[in-house]
């Protein structure tokens, strides 16, 4: 895909990107796709997927108590537990506000570790990384932000989310659906959003503006970006192959921290990728 070459113009030392269609085929890749990069918050979708595996295995329930009083696993996944951004301090009642919380994902990791009697990083490896062949991916600390991975590995994950084998497709559909609709909140780097839609570990684009995806991204687009200059989006409505298919995902990893360069570069890049996918083969 020619659009992927746009990463060469990003003001970053190193970047790699790839696009994977909903049928699991790779539409294109560019840059050192086998290089490991810190993921920052792109770690969260991986962690969330492991939590959902634990749910399907019966180790946890989505609506069982976890975190602050009145909070559940579902609240923690959807950033509605009331916990503060980066500290274990309660700022709101569960379900009342969308407060993006690294602390919430750390509580979530501890909760699953206790329920399974397996350290969360190891559970993630066994439940998600190893089955998908993500051999260059690891969790090296917080389940909120300390993952490392490659574009090649995240392509495998994006293919899994689009055509689940590790989870029931109905569980993934729930993960990409809005939890507690209508809640407002701050999307880090993009300010206050009304509403600030979120699923189970995945951010949902909805009608957010400004946003890190493209102007042509569908409202159903979901994924995550990270403060290390990384993102993964999945657009179920992205057309491809001249209209013969729908759904695609894009992964981009860099070694420059998120900032104004990213807010300027990422949306036109995504729009170019989506336009090329729609073009006749």
N, C-alpha and C positions, 0 to 999 in steps of 0.2 A: 504494500500500500504506500503510495507516494506521500500521502498526508502524514505518515509517521515520521518522515524525514524532517518535519517541522521542528522536532526536538533538537536538531542540530543548531537551531537559531536561539534556543533558550539560553539565558545567561547563567549557565550552570557548568561546573567542571565536567560532569558525566551524567548522561541520561540514557535510559533504555525504555522501550515501550512495545506493546503488542496488542493486537485485537483478536479476540476469539469469538466465533459465531455460536449461536445457541445449539448448533448440532455438534459442537466440540472441535470443529476445524479451525485452524489458525488462519485468519485472513491476512496477516502480515506481522512483521516484527522488525525492530530497528534498534541498533545499539547493542551494548554488551548484556544480552538478556540472561546470561549465566552468572553475572556479577551479583554478589550479595550486597544489599543496601539495608540500613536501618529503616523500619517501616513507620515508626511513630504510631499514630492512631489507626493506621491501616491494619494494625494488630487486632483491633477490636472485632472486625467481622470474623477473623479466624477464631478468636476466643469465643465469640457468640456461637459459632457453628459447633464448637466442642460442647458448649453448654446444651445446645439443642440435641446433640447426640446423647448426652447424659439424660436429658428429658425422655427421649425415645427409649432409652435402655431402662428407664424406671428408677434411675438413681435420684432424680430430683423431679419436682413438679413445677410448672411455670407459676402457679399461684400459691406455692408454699411460702411461709415467712422466710425472708432473707434481708439482711441489712437493718435499717432503722425500724422502730416499732411501726407496724402497719404496712411495711414494705414487703414486696415479694420478689421472686426471681424475675418475673415479668417487668416489674417496676425498674429493677436494676438494669436489665437489658435495654429498656426504652428510655433511660435517663429521666425517670420520673420518681425515683426513690426519695428525692428531697435532699440527698447528700450534695455537699459543695463540690466544686470542680476538682480540687486537688488535695482535699483534706477531709477527714472523717468527722465532719461537722454538719448537723442537720440544718437546712435552711428553709425547708417547706414541708408540708404534709405530703405523704405519698400520693401521687396522682394529681397534685395541684398545679405543678409547674414543670416545665421541661428545663432541667438544670443539667447541662452536659457535665458528666462526672467521671474522671479517671478513678477517683476513689470508689465509685460504685462498681466499676469493673474489677477492682482489686478485691472488694468484698465478695463479688460474684465468684472469682477464682478460688478464694478461700472456702466459700460455701461448697463448691463442687468438689474441692479437694477433701473436705471433711466427709462429704456424702459418699465418695468413691474410695476413700482411703488411698488416694493416689495424688502425688503433687500435681498441681494443675498443668505445669509445663509438660510433664510426662503424659498426663491424660490427653492433652492436646495432640501430642505426638502420636499416641496410640490410636486415638479416635479419628483424627483428621489427616495429619501430615503423612504418616506412614501409608495408610490405605490409598492416598492419592499420589503417592510417589514423590512427595515434596521433600526430597532428601537434603536440600540446601536451606530449608526453613527451620527456625528454632525460636522458642520463646526464652529470652535470656534475662527475665526479670518480671516486671509488671505486665499482667494480661491486658492492660490498657494501652501500653505504648512501647514495649521492649521486644517486639518481634524483629527478626531479620529474615530477609527472603530475597528471591530473585524474580525477575519477570517470568522466566520459564515456569517456576513453581506456581506463581500466582495465576498464570494462564490455566494451570490444572485446577486450581481452586475455582476460578471463574467459570470454567466448563462444568464443574460439579454443581455449582449453585444454579446454573441454567438448566441442567439436566441431572437432578439429584440421584445419586446411588447410595450415599451414606445416610440420607434422611428421606422420609416420606415427602413427596412433593407438596403435600398439604401443609407440612410443617414449614417448608421454605416459603410457601405462599403466605403463611401467617407472618413469617419473619419480614417479608417485604411489604406488609400491610401496616397502615398507621395504627399505632397503639395510643390510646387516649387522644382521639382527634380534637383539634382545635386549640391545643395548648401552645402558648407562645414561649419564646425563649431565645437565647443568644446562640447563634451558630459561630463558633470560634473563627475569627478572621473575617467574618462577613456581617457581624452585627445582629441586631434584633430582627427576628423573623416572626411574622404573624400569618399563619401558624408556623411553628417549627416542627414539621412532621418527622417522625422517627418510627421505625419498626423495631424488631427484636435484634438489636446490635447493628442494624444498617440504617444509615440516614436516607430519608426519602426526599427526592427533589420537590415534588409538589409544585407549588407556585412561588417558591422562594426566589427573591431577587434583592441583592445580587447573589450569585451562586457560582460554585467552582466548575459546574458542568457547562454545557453550551446552551445558547438560545434555542437551538433546535432539539435539545434533549427532551424526551417526553416527561410528563409529570410523574410517570411511574418509575423513572430512573432511580436506582438506589445504589448505595455503596458507601465509600468513606474516603476522606483525604487525611494526610498526616502532616504534622509540622516539620517533618524531615524532607518535605518537597515530594510527596508521594500521593498517588491516588489510584483507586479502583472503582470504576462505575460499571453498572450493568443496566442496559436499557432494553426492557422486554419488547418495546415497540420499534426498535431500530430495524429498518428494512435493509435487506441485502440481496445480492445476486439478482438484480433487476426485478425485485419484487417477489422472488420465489421463496423467500424465507424472512423470518422476523426474529429479532433478539440478538444482541451482541454485547460484548463486554470489552473494556479497555483498561489496561494497566500501564501506569507510567511511574518509574522510580528515578529519583535524582539524588545527588549528594549536596544539594544546597537547601538550606532551611526555607520553609514557606515564607512568602512575603509578597510585596507588591508585584514582583516579577511574575509570580504564579497567578495572581488574580488577573493579570493582563494576558498571560500566555495560554493558560489552560482552556478558557471558553472557546476562543477561535480554533484551537487545536481540536477540541471535541467536535465542533461544528464541521470542520474539514473531514474528520474521520467519518462522521455520520453521513455527510454528503457523498463521500467516496463509496461507502457501503451501499448507498442507494443507487449509485450509477450502474448502468447496464454492464454486465460482465464482458 
